Amino acid sequence: MGNLSIRPLNTGTVAPAKGVFYHELLYKVYNPPERMDGTPVFCFLVEGGDKPLLVDTGISDVEHAYKYHGSTRQPEGTSILEHLKKLGYAPDDIGYVVLTHLHWDHCFYLKHFTKAHIFAHPKEIAFANDPIPMSYMAYEHPIIGVQNQFGGLRLELVEEGAEIIPGVTVIETPGHSPGHITVCVSAPSGEYLCVGDAIMHRDNLKEVKDLYYNVSPPGRFSSLIETWKSLEKLKASAKAPEYLLLAHDKELISRIEASPVLS
Ligand SMILES: [Zn+2]
């Protein structure tokens, strides 16, 4: 196993409607609240390689989020830039940024990382630049008057099996969005999978025996079939459930209070 470590960084919280995390056919099974208050937006700092690597860059400042996306909380000092500053890093110190997908809450502040190689999947870049109208907001498409974070940047392309640095590889996990990827990080205790939004909530991993479901899909996706296959793939790939690191995992908040670095 590798010698890399991972620091989950919570960049703010949002309150998505229950339909984002749970397919409507599963409301009766899980009985979720109307809004999922206090949902974190994690990105992940990987240390121990030649240069620090980020998986996603997190959510925007509150002013921008309110203006274009509704309710958001970002306590003082928790934007990705402030997190890095507290850890002794300037944006220019970051060598690599790997984007699970290009939704606005995963790639904000991207333009600050001027020295980094920035990676995304070609299908994600193609769709982000030409989304269906229902996805204009998620990608902050210029057509609705918002300047997205990836426009004008040179994104490097990654597909299934690509190695970013020794110990960090990419697997394809589409469905939440067309070119969604998962970033696999080799740490001393095992391989962590930074799954982005391929798993929206830990309940998505559960079986529903009465319905013969082997997973419980979320309700928002670009493809339900791909979402389902990616959930199966991630479930089968992880050493144990705690090695799956979800961008919006509430449980991770208390977990990192006890141990802020995973290795
Ligand atoms: Zn997303």
py3Dmol code that shows the C-alpha trace and the ligand (Angstrom):
import py3Dmol

protein = """\
ATOM      1  CA  MET A   1       0.000   0.000   0.000  1.00  0.00           C
ATOM      2  CA  GLY A   2       1.009   3.604  -0.531  1.00  0.00           C
ATOM      3  CA  ASN A   3       2.133   6.208   1.941  1.00  0.00           C
ATOM      4  CA  LEU A   4      -0.340   8.961   1.120  1.00  0.00           C
ATOM      5  CA  SER A   5      -2.664  10.603   3.641  1.00  0.00           C
ATOM      6  CA  ILE A   6      -6.005  12.330   3.141  1.00  0.00           C
ATOM      7  CA  ARG A   7      -7.387  15.340   4.935  1.00  0.00           C
ATOM      8  CA  PRO A   8     -11.151  15.857   4.407  1.00  0.00           C
ATOM      9  CA  LEU A   9     -11.947  19.589   4.339  1.00  0.00           C
ATOM     10  CA  ASN A  10     -15.541  20.724   4.839  1.00  0.00           C
ATOM     11  CA  THR A  11     -16.022  23.884   2.759  1.00  0.00           C
ATOM     12  CA  GLY A  12     -19.577  24.726   3.862  1.00  0.00           C
ATOM     13  CA  THR A  13     -23.044  23.278   4.166  1.00  0.00           C
ATOM     14  CA  VAL A  14     -26.124  23.161   1.961  1.00  0.00           C
ATOM     15  CA  ALA A  15     -29.709  21.969   2.425  1.00  0.00           C
ATOM     16  CA  PRO A  16     -30.734  19.940  -0.643  1.00  0.00           C
ATOM     17  CA  ALA A  17     -34.285  18.658  -1.052  1.00  0.00           C
ATOM     18  CA  LYS A  18     -34.732  14.992  -0.092  1.00  0.00           C
ATOM     19  CA  GLY A  19     -35.194  14.065  -3.749  1.00  0.00           C
ATOM     20  CA  VAL A  20     -31.539  14.802  -4.422  1.00  0.00           C
ATOM     21  CA  PHE A  21     -30.413  12.041  -2.057  1.00  0.00           C
ATOM     22  CA  TYR A  22     -33.311   9.571  -2.276  1.00  0.00           C
ATOM     23  CA  HIS A  23     -35.217   8.266  -5.275  1.00  0.00           C
ATOM     24  CA  GLU A  24     -38.924   8.945  -4.783  1.00  0.00           C
ATOM     25  CA  LEU A  25     -39.642   5.202  -4.783  1.00  0.00           C
ATOM     26  CA  LEU A  26     -37.560   4.998  -1.589  1.00  0.00           C
ATOM     27  CA  TYR A  27     -39.213   7.802   0.418  1.00  0.00           C
ATOM     28  CA  LYS A  28     -41.366   5.242   2.249  1.00  0.00           C
ATOM     29  CA  VAL A  29     -38.361   3.069   3.030  1.00  0.00           C
ATOM     30  CA  TYR A  30     -36.117   5.826   4.443  1.00  0.00           C
ATOM     31  CA  ASN A  31     -38.632   8.538   5.413  1.00  0.00           C
ATOM     32  CA  PRO A  32     -36.151  11.405   4.813  1.00  0.00           C
ATOM     33  CA  PRO A  33     -36.886  14.989   5.965  1.00  0.00           C
ATOM     34  CA  GLU A  34     -38.035  17.427   3.244  1.00  0.00           C
ATOM     35  CA  ARG A  35     -34.645  19.165   3.256  1.00  0.00           C
ATOM     36  CA  MET A  36     -31.310  17.628   4.212  1.00  0.00           C
ATOM     37  CA  ASP A  37     -30.109  20.484   6.447  1.00  0.00           C
ATOM     38  CA  GLY A  38     -26.454  20.721   7.390  1.00  0.00           C
ATOM     39  CA  THR A  39     -25.227  18.685   4.433  1.00  0.00           C
ATOM     40  CA  PRO A  40     -21.461  19.264   4.183  1.00  0.00           C
ATOM     41  CA  VAL A  41     -19.491  19.878   0.994  1.00  0.00           C
ATOM     42  CA  PHE A  42     -16.164  18.114   1.384  1.00  0.00           C
ATOM     43  CA  CYS A  43     -13.087  18.238  -0.742  1.00  0.00           C
ATOM     44  CA  PHE A  44      -9.975  16.238   0.045  1.00  0.00           C
ATOM     45  CA  LEU A  45      -6.319  17.226   0.409  1.00  0.00           C
ATOM     46  CA  VAL A  46      -3.930  14.389  -0.412  1.00  0.00           C
ATOM     47  CA  GLU A  47      -0.445  14.779   1.064  1.00  0.00           C
ATOM     48  CA  GLY A  48       2.702  12.670   0.793  1.00  0.00           C
ATOM     49  CA  GLY A  49       3.242  12.868  -2.982  1.00  0.00           C
ATOM     50  CA  ASP A  50       5.729  15.164  -4.734  1.00  0.00           C
ATOM     51  CA  LYS A  51       3.223  18.011  -4.336  1.00  0.00           C
ATOM     52  CA  PRO A  52      -0.131  18.325  -2.538  1.00  0.00           C
ATOM     53  CA  LEU A  53      -3.162  17.163  -4.515  1.00  0.00           C
ATOM     54  CA  LEU A  54      -6.770  18.245  -4.155  1.00  0.00           C
ATOM     55  CA  VAL A  55      -9.826  16.191  -4.988  1.00  0.00           C
ATOM     56  CA  ASP A  56     -12.354  18.939  -5.824  1.00  0.00           C
ATOM     57  CA  THR A  57     -12.121  22.528  -4.570  1.00  0.00           C
ATOM     58  CA  GLY A  58     -15.483  22.821  -2.814  1.00  0.00           C
ATOM     59  CA  ILE A  59     -18.293  25.308  -2.606  1.00  0.00           C
ATOM     60  CA  SER A  60     -18.344  29.069  -3.251  1.00  0.00           C
ATOM     61  CA  ASP A  61     -18.535  31.925  -0.777  1.00  0.00           C
ATOM     62  CA  VAL A  62     -21.948  32.535   0.818  1.00  0.00           C
ATOM     63  CA  GLU A  63     -22.736  35.672  -1.186  1.00  0.00           C
ATOM     64  CA  HIS A  64     -22.305  33.890  -4.509  1.00  0.00           C
ATOM     65  CA  ALA A  65     -24.147  30.793  -3.263  1.00  0.00           C
ATOM     66  CA  TYR A  66     -27.157  32.832  -2.068  1.00  0.00           C
ATOM     67  CA  LYS A  67     -27.313  34.811  -5.254  1.00  0.00           C
ATOM     68  CA  TYR A  68     -27.424  31.810  -7.559  1.00  0.00           C
ATOM     69  CA  HIS A  69     -28.198  28.687  -5.520  1.00  0.00           C
ATOM     70  CA  GLY A  70     -30.150  29.497  -2.329  1.00  0.00           C
ATOM     71  CA  SER A  71     -29.350  28.572   1.233  1.00  0.00           C
ATOM     72  CA  THR A  72     -25.714  27.894   2.094  1.00  0.00           C
ATOM     73  CA  ARG A  73     -23.579  28.226   5.206  1.00  0.00           C
ATOM     74  CA  GLN A  74     -19.849  28.729   5.196  1.00  0.00           C
ATOM     75  CA  PRO A  75     -18.458  29.431   8.669  1.00  0.00           C
ATOM     76  CA  GLU A  76     -15.496  31.825   8.802  1.00  0.00           C
ATOM     77  CA  GLY A  77     -12.299  30.162   7.680  1.00  0.00           C
ATOM     78  CA  THR A  78     -13.785  27.200   5.833  1.00  0.00           C
ATOM     79  CA  SER A  79     -13.483  28.057   2.148  1.00  0.00           C
ATOM     80  CA  ILE A  80     -10.892  25.867   0.448  1.00  0.00           C
ATOM     81  CA  LEU A  81      -8.477  28.818   0.260  1.00  0.00           C
ATOM     82  CA  GLU A  82      -8.799  29.499   4.004  1.00  0.00           C
ATOM     83  CA  HIS A  83      -8.448  25.814   4.899  1.00  0.00           C
ATOM     84  CA  LEU A  84      -5.231  25.628   2.892  1.00  0.00           C
ATOM     85  CA  LYS A  85      -3.882  28.834   4.463  1.00  0.00           C
ATOM     86  CA  LYS A  86      -4.425  27.399   7.956  1.00  0.00           C
ATOM     87  CA  LEU A  87      -2.476  24.318   6.881  1.00  0.00           C
ATOM     88  CA  GLY A  88       0.396  26.454   5.594  1.00  0.00           C
ATOM     89  CA  TYR A  89      -0.331  26.206   1.873  1.00  0.00           C
ATOM     90  CA  ALA A  90      -0.770  28.921  -0.744  1.00  0.00           C
ATOM     91  CA  PRO A  91      -2.887  28.035  -3.809  1.00  0.00           C
ATOM     92  CA  ASP A  92       0.327  27.961  -5.862  1.00  0.00           C
ATOM     93  CA  ASP A  93       1.665  25.109  -3.698  1.00  0.00           C
ATOM     94  CA  ILE A  94      -1.017  22.743  -4.986  1.00  0.00           C
ATOM     95  CA  GLY A  95       0.421  20.562  -7.758  1.00  0.00           C
ATOM     96  CA  TYR A  96      -2.728  18.734  -8.856  1.00  0.00           C
ATOM     97  CA  VAL A  97      -6.489  19.178  -8.741  1.00  0.00           C
ATOM     98  CA  VAL A  98      -8.664  16.224  -9.744  1.00  0.00           C
ATOM     99  CA  LEU A  99     -12.323  17.110 -10.260  1.00  0.00           C
ATOM    100  CA  THR A 100     -14.861  14.355  -9.599  1.00  0.00           C
ATOM    101  CA  HIS A 101     -17.246  16.422 -11.734  1.00  0.00           C
ATOM    102  CA  LEU A 102     -17.825  20.048 -12.681  1.00  0.00           C
ATOM    103  CA  HIS A 103     -20.891  20.974 -10.602  1.00  0.00           C
ATOM    104  CA  TRP A 104     -20.465  24.426  -9.034  1.00  0.00           C
ATOM    105  CA  ASP A 105     -20.105  23.174  -5.457  1.00  0.00           C
ATOM    106  CA  HIS A 106     -17.154  20.954  -6.394  1.00  0.00           C
ATOM    107  CA  CYS A 107     -14.947  23.270  -8.430  1.00  0.00           C
ATOM    108  CA  PHE A 108     -15.266  26.762  -6.983  1.00  0.00           C
ATOM    109  CA  TYR A 109     -12.074  28.870  -6.672  1.00  0.00           C
ATOM    110  CA  LEU A 110     -10.502  26.715  -9.398  1.00  0.00           C
ATOM    111  CA  LYS A 111      -8.890  29.707 -11.077  1.00  0.00           C
ATOM    112  CA  HIS A 112      -6.763  30.353  -7.954  1.00  0.00           C
ATOM    113  CA  PHE A 113      -4.764  27.162  -8.505  1.00  0.00           C
ATOM    114  CA  THR A 114      -2.598  28.614 -11.232  1.00  0.00           C
ATOM    115  CA  LYS A 115       0.322  26.172 -10.865  1.00  0.00           C
ATOM    116  CA  ALA A 116      -1.750  23.004 -10.675  1.00  0.00           C
ATOM    117  CA  HIS A 117      -2.429  20.381 -13.304  1.00  0.00           C
ATOM    118  CA  ILE A 118      -6.235  20.186 -13.344  1.00  0.00           C
ATOM    119  CA  PHE A 119      -7.887  16.922 -14.386  1.00  0.00           C
ATOM    120  CA  ALA A 120     -11.431  15.994 -15.415  1.00  0.00           C
ATOM    121  CA  HIS A 121     -13.136  13.388 -17.582  1.00  0.00           C
ATOM    122  CA  PRO A 122     -13.659  14.330 -21.258  1.00  0.00           C
ATOM    123  CA  LYS A 123     -17.388  13.455 -21.101  1.00  0.00           C
ATOM    124  CA  GLU A 124     -17.813  15.769 -18.113  1.00  0.00           C
ATOM    125  CA  ILE A 125     -16.042  18.654 -19.817  1.00  0.00           C
ATOM    126  CA  ALA A 126     -18.108  18.184 -22.991  1.00  0.00           C
ATOM    127  CA  PHE A 127     -21.414  18.161 -21.073  1.00  0.00           C
ATOM    128  CA  ALA A 128     -20.426  21.024 -18.761  1.00  0.00           C
ATOM    129  CA  ASN A 129     -19.795  23.188 -21.803  1.00  0.00           C
ATOM    130  CA  ASP A 130     -23.062  22.202 -23.479  1.00  0.00           C
ATOM    131  CA  PRO A 131     -25.512  21.037 -20.792  1.00  0.00           C
ATOM    132  CA  ILE A 132     -29.250  20.548 -21.119  1.00  0.00           C
ATOM    133  CA  PRO A 133     -31.138  23.561 -19.705  1.00  0.00           C
ATOM    134  CA  MET A 134     -32.040  21.643 -16.517  1.00  0.00           C
ATOM    135  CA  SER A 135     -28.295  21.509 -15.753  1.00  0.00           C
ATOM    136  CA  TYR A 136     -27.449  25.160 -16.509  1.00  0.00           C
ATOM    137  CA  MET A 137     -27.518  26.054 -12.806  1.00  0.00           C
ATOM    138  CA  ALA A 138     -25.487  23.070 -11.614  1.00  0.00           C
ATOM    139  CA  TYR A 139     -22.695  23.927 -14.068  1.00  0.00           C
ATOM    140  CA  GLU A 140     -23.153  27.707 -13.799  1.00  0.00           C
ATOM    141  CA  HIS A 141     -23.489  27.924 -17.529  1.00  0.00           C
ATOM    142  CA  PRO A 142     -22.718  31.402 -18.962  1.00  0.00           C
ATOM    143  CA  ILE A 143     -26.143  31.410 -20.673  1.00  0.00           C
ATOM    144  CA  ILE A 144     -27.794  32.154 -17.291  1.00  0.00           C
ATOM    145  CA  GLY A 145     -25.373  34.974 -16.567  1.00  0.00           C
ATOM    146  CA  VAL A 146     -22.992  33.218 -14.174  1.00  0.00           C
ATOM    147  CA  GLN A 147     -19.335  32.820 -15.015  1.00  0.00           C
ATOM    148  CA  ASN A 148     -18.393  29.194 -14.374  1.00  0.00           C
ATOM    149  CA  GLN A 149     -15.113  28.300 -12.714  1.00  0.00           C
ATOM    150  CA  PHE A 150     -13.577  26.093 -15.385  1.00  0.00           C
ATOM    151  CA  GLY A 151     -14.103  28.290 -18.447  1.00  0.00           C
ATOM    152  CA  GLY A 152     -10.833  29.315 -20.057  1.00  0.00           C
ATOM    153  CA  LEU A 153      -8.753  26.833 -18.051  1.00  0.00           C
ATOM    154  CA  ARG A 154      -6.757  24.051 -19.656  1.00  0.00           C
ATOM    155  CA  LEU A 155      -8.190  20.868 -18.207  1.00  0.00           C
ATOM    156  CA  GLU A 156      -6.202  17.661 -18.649  1.00  0.00           C
ATOM    157  CA  LEU A 157      -8.192  14.559 -19.571  1.00  0.00           C
ATOM    158  CA  VAL A 158      -8.454  11.408 -17.461  1.00  0.00           C
ATOM    159  CA  GLU A 159     -10.307   8.169 -18.091  1.00  0.00           C
ATOM    160  CA  GLU A 160     -10.639   4.765 -16.399  1.00  0.00           C
ATOM    161  CA  GLY A 161      -7.342   3.651 -14.825  1.00  0.00           C
ATOM    162  CA  ALA A 162      -5.424   6.911 -15.286  1.00  0.00           C
ATOM    163  CA  GLU A 163      -2.635   7.515 -12.751  1.00  0.00           C
ATOM    164  CA  ILE A 164      -2.300  11.119 -11.553  1.00  0.00           C
ATOM    165  CA  ILE A 165       0.712  10.553  -9.281  1.00  0.00           C
ATOM    166  CA  PRO A 166       2.006   7.264  -7.834  1.00  0.00           C
ATOM    167  CA  GLY A 167      -0.767   6.010  -5.533  1.00  0.00           C
ATOM    168  CA  VAL A 168      -3.549   8.154  -6.981  1.00  0.00           C
ATOM    169  CA  THR A 169      -5.675   6.700  -9.783  1.00  0.00           C
ATOM    170  CA  VAL A 170      -9.038   7.410 -11.357  1.00  0.00           C
ATOM    171  CA  ILE A 171     -12.019   5.162 -12.025  1.00  0.00           C
ATOM    172  CA  GLU A 172     -15.121   6.096 -13.981  1.00  0.00           C
ATOM    173  CA  THR A 173     -18.321   6.381 -11.928  1.00  0.00           C
ATOM    174  CA  PRO A 174     -20.841   8.128 -14.193  1.00  0.00           C
ATOM    175  CA  GLY A 175     -24.529   8.594 -13.490  1.00  0.00           C
ATOM    176  CA  HIS A 176     -24.713  11.560 -11.136  1.00  0.00           C
ATOM    177  CA  SER A 177     -23.249  13.410 -14.104  1.00  0.00           C
ATOM    178  CA  PRO A 178     -22.093  12.111 -17.507  1.00  0.00           C
ATOM    179  CA  GLY A 179     -18.344  12.131 -16.821  1.00  0.00           C
ATOM    180  CA  HIS A 180     -18.224  11.712 -13.059  1.00  0.00           C
ATOM    181  CA  ILE A 181     -15.042  10.053 -11.735  1.00  0.00           C
ATOM    182  CA  THR A 182     -13.841   8.621  -8.414  1.00  0.00           C
ATOM    183  CA  VAL A 183     -10.308   9.253  -7.164  1.00  0.00           C
ATOM    184  CA  CYS A 184      -8.557   6.280  -5.510  1.00  0.00           C
ATOM    185  CA  VAL A 185      -5.845   7.119  -2.985  1.00  0.00           C
ATOM    186  CA  SER A 186      -3.441   4.509  -1.706  1.00  0.00           C
ATOM    187  CA  ALA A 187      -2.811   5.004   2.029  1.00  0.00           C
ATOM    188  CA  PRO A 188      -0.931   2.782   4.507  1.00  0.00           C
ATOM    189  CA  SER A 189      -4.141   1.189   5.829  1.00  0.00           C
ATOM    190  CA  GLY A 190      -5.734   0.643   2.409  1.00  0.00           C
ATOM    191  CA  GLU A 191      -7.183   2.410  -0.605  1.00  0.00           C
ATOM    192  CA  TYR A 192      -9.575   5.278   0.021  1.00  0.00           C
ATOM    193  CA  LEU A 193     -12.107   6.111  -2.685  1.00  0.00           C
ATOM    194  CA  CYS A 194     -13.052   9.789  -2.994  1.00  0.00           C
ATOM    195  CA  VAL A 195     -16.417   9.171  -4.636  1.00  0.00           C
ATOM    196  CA  GLY A 196     -17.644  12.743  -5.076  1.00  0.00           C
ATOM    197  CA  ASP A 197     -21.406  12.577  -5.646  1.00  0.00           C
ATOM    198  CA  ALA A 198     -21.449   9.030  -7.063  1.00  0.00           C
ATOM    199  CA  ILE A 199     -22.799   8.194  -3.605  1.00  0.00           C
ATOM    200  CA  MET A 200     -24.902  11.082  -2.287  1.00  0.00           C
ATOM    201  CA  HIS A 201     -25.757   9.528   1.092  1.00  0.00           C
ATOM    202  CA  ARG A 202     -24.630   6.364   2.871  1.00  0.00           C
ATOM    203  CA  ASP A 203     -28.193   5.039   2.567  1.00  0.00           C
ATOM    204  CA  ASN A 204     -27.565   4.802  -1.210  1.00  0.00           C
ATOM    205  CA  LEU A 205     -25.373   1.759  -0.467  1.00  0.00           C
ATOM    206  CA  LYS A 206     -28.130  -0.158   1.315  1.00  0.00           C
ATOM    207  CA  GLU A 207     -30.142  -3.076  -0.054  1.00  0.00           C
ATOM    208  CA  VAL A 208     -33.926  -3.019  -0.041  1.00  0.00           C
ATOM    209  CA  LYS A 209     -34.838  -6.675   0.169  1.00  0.00           C
ATOM    210  CA  ASP A 210     -38.601  -6.197  -0.366  1.00  0.00           C
ATOM    211  CA  LEU A 211     -37.922  -4.501  -3.712  1.00  0.00           C
ATOM    212  CA  TYR A 212     -35.006  -6.776  -4.687  1.00  0.00           C
ATOM    213  CA  TYR A 213     -32.785  -3.668  -4.867  1.00  0.00           C
ATOM    214  CA  ASN A 214     -29.098  -4.267  -4.115  1.00  0.00           C
ATOM    215  CA  VAL A 215     -28.551  -0.485  -3.706  1.00  0.00           C
ATOM    216  CA  SER A 216     -30.805   2.526  -2.967  1.00  0.00           C
ATOM    217  CA  PRO A 217     -30.282   5.125  -5.687  1.00  0.00           C
ATOM    218  CA  PRO A 218     -30.554   8.878  -5.182  1.00  0.00           C
ATOM    219  CA  GLY A 219     -33.216  10.889  -7.011  1.00  0.00           C
ATOM    220  CA  ARG A 220     -31.085  13.286  -9.023  1.00  0.00           C
ATOM    221  CA  PHE A 221     -28.893  11.938 -11.797  1.00  0.00           C
ATOM    222  CA  SER A 222     -28.008  12.236 -15.466  1.00  0.00           C
ATOM    223  CA  SER A 223     -28.585   8.484 -15.875  1.00  0.00           C
ATOM    224  CA  LEU A 224     -30.292   6.195 -13.380  1.00  0.00           C
ATOM    225  CA  ILE A 225     -28.775   3.097 -14.960  1.00  0.00           C
ATOM    226  CA  GLU A 226     -25.233   4.488 -14.800  1.00  0.00           C
ATOM    227  CA  THR A 227     -25.862   5.703 -11.239  1.00  0.00           C
ATOM    228  CA  TRP A 228     -26.934   2.201 -10.251  1.00  0.00           C
ATOM    229  CA  LYS A 229     -23.924   0.533 -11.932  1.00  0.00           C
ATOM    230  CA  SER A 230     -21.540   3.007 -10.292  1.00  0.00           C
ATOM    231  CA  LEU A 231     -23.043   2.322  -6.848  1.00  0.00           C
ATOM    232  CA  GLU A 232     -22.514  -1.411  -7.433  1.00  0.00           C
ATOM    233  CA  LYS A 233     -18.953  -0.794  -8.651  1.00  0.00           C
ATOM    234  CA  LEU A 234     -18.015   1.336  -5.633  1.00  0.00           C
ATOM    235  CA  LYS A 235     -19.606  -1.066  -3.172  1.00  0.00           C
ATOM    236  CA  ALA A 236     -17.582  -3.907  -4.684  1.00  0.00           C
ATOM    237  CA  SER A 237     -14.336  -1.888  -4.881  1.00  0.00           C
ATOM    238  CA  ALA A 238     -14.098  -0.563  -1.325  1.00  0.00           C
ATOM    239  CA  LYS A 239     -12.088  -2.443   1.279  1.00  0.00           C
ATOM    240  CA  ALA A 240     -14.719  -1.448   3.872  1.00  0.00           C
ATOM    241  CA  PRO A 241     -17.478   1.199   3.983  1.00  0.00           C
ATOM    242  CA  GLU A 242     -15.263   3.671   5.870  1.00  0.00           C
ATOM    243  CA  TYR A 243     -12.908   3.742   2.863  1.00  0.00           C
ATOM    244  CA  LEU A 244     -15.652   5.387   0.790  1.00  0.00           C
ATOM    245  CA  LEU A 245     -15.332   9.171   1.182  1.00  0.00           C
ATOM    246  CA  LEU A 246     -18.487  10.985   0.052  1.00  0.00           C
ATOM    247  CA  ALA A 247     -18.476  14.702  -0.734  1.00  0.00           C
ATOM    248  CA  HIS A 248     -21.751  15.211   1.163  1.00  0.00           C
ATOM    249  CA  ASP A 249     -21.332  12.752   4.066  1.00  0.00           C
ATOM    250  CA  LYS A 250     -22.650  14.143   7.359  1.00  0.00           C
ATOM    251  CA  GLU A 251     -21.024  11.272   9.274  1.00  0.00           C
ATOM    252  CA  LEU A 252     -17.607  12.451   8.108  1.00  0.00           C
ATOM    253  CA  ILE A 253     -17.985  15.666  10.150  1.00  0.00           C
ATOM    254  CA  SER A 254     -17.779  13.850  13.489  1.00  0.00           C
ATOM    255  CA  ARG A 255     -15.312  11.305  12.142  1.00  0.00           C
ATOM    256  CA  ILE A 256     -12.702  13.976  11.334  1.00  0.00           C
ATOM    257  CA  GLU A 257     -13.199  15.661  14.727  1.00  0.00           C
ATOM    258  CA  ALA A 258     -11.691  12.489  16.186  1.00  0.00           C
ATOM    259  CA  SER A 259      -9.046  12.051  13.450  1.00  0.00           C
ATOM    260  CA  PRO A 260      -8.592  14.884  10.934  1.00  0.00           C
ATOM    261  CA  VAL A 261      -6.132  12.918   8.791  1.00  0.00           C
ATOM    262  CA  LEU A 262      -6.939   9.535   7.260  1.00  0.00           C
ATOM    263  CA  SER A 263      -3.990   7.280   6.503  1.00  0.00           C
TER     264      SER A 263
END
"""
ligand_1 = """\
1
ZN
Zn -22.832 17.120 -8.053
"""
view = py3Dmol.view(width=600, height=400)
view.addModel(protein, "pdb")
view.setStyle({"model": 0}, {"cartoon": {"style": "trace"}})
view.addModel(ligand_1, "xyz")
view.setStyle({"model": 1}, {"stick": {}})
view.zoomTo()
view.show()
